[in-house]
């Protein structure tokens, strides 16, 4: 007679042939992917920009609408990508320990490197060319590929390239220094002091890096170097947090403190913007993007608080509110990565195909967002079902 094995929590279920998954983090990642797709759809009709369709948009938001969107949705742009890197960091050491550094590195090259390369050389240039053609611009695919800046732009897949680089560096470090000790059984929790230090480090390094690489600047491969302090910092914080079991449970005290910091920061942004005379984000954004400006320092500090405290808090929210799994949510979670990968061509094609609709941007942008989210996840689920692909 064998001894009874401890049961896994209901939200901690393993897929055949894969590592165990946490349903609440899968659900959080699915929500974030849908949020990013919808946000890019809205940015395509915005004067602020941030998505390639804004270069050929047929209608734009009214200034009042734009101001509301910036106030309501804008802050999420400061931390959503960092949260993706945080979640990736929560699982990376376990994946390297399970597969070994060499196999892990090869797997990352295939799952992240190949989609990025295909997007940079074919899919994204073709998507931009399609939007240009729909808008009546006479440019060729080859011109878009060779002359559009930045060179080797892969659209939203810049995220995959940067995550690949970080993952390879960590795998190489582990190959040299040895595998990390397993995190199971450690009682010590991630402390508030660590969270504060992480936010301070990200704030200072973001301000310094943006002296040379202002926010929204482009580099070869669209590496988003101006965002690397946030991305690298959150990836490292995720690795550290996983050693203390944060992927399974965010302690109540830390959860409440991070939630309060996040809510207070978000609540303070509108009055701060009004007090500093920021009324037209598209025209007045310059000093906030980088350089020796107090606005750039304030932006880096606010961004750091939101990305660090907000990420820990949202992981805690997901644990407490969205921990239930199910066939439907599991299917969406498996397709979330490919929905993210496919959003570029889907968004550009959807917006281009709806150019003929004589509707204001306030109606057209949400329509594009809804259609694109549905199509991206449908395609993502089809890819995983047919190819057996899994999210990173």
Protein Blocks (a to p, Z undefined) as FASTA:
>chain_A
ZZddddddfklccdehiacddfklmmmmmmmmmmmmmmmmmmmmcfkgoifklmmpcbdc
dfklmmmmmmmmmmmmmmmmmmmmmmmmmmmmmmmmmnopklmmmmmmmmmmmmmmmmmm
mmmmmmmmmmmmmnopacdfklmmmmpccehiahjmlmmmmmmmmmmmmmmmmmmnopad
dfehpabdcdfklmmmmmmmmmmmmmmmmmmmcghiacehilolmlmmmmmmmmmmmmmm
mmnopmmoccfklmmmmmmmmmmmmmmmmmmmmmnopablmlmmmmmngcjdfklmmmmm
mmmmmmmmmmmmmmmmmmmmmmpgcfklmmmmmmmmmmmmmmmmmmmmmmmmmmmpccdf
klmmmmmmmmmmmmmmmmmmmmmmmnopacZZ
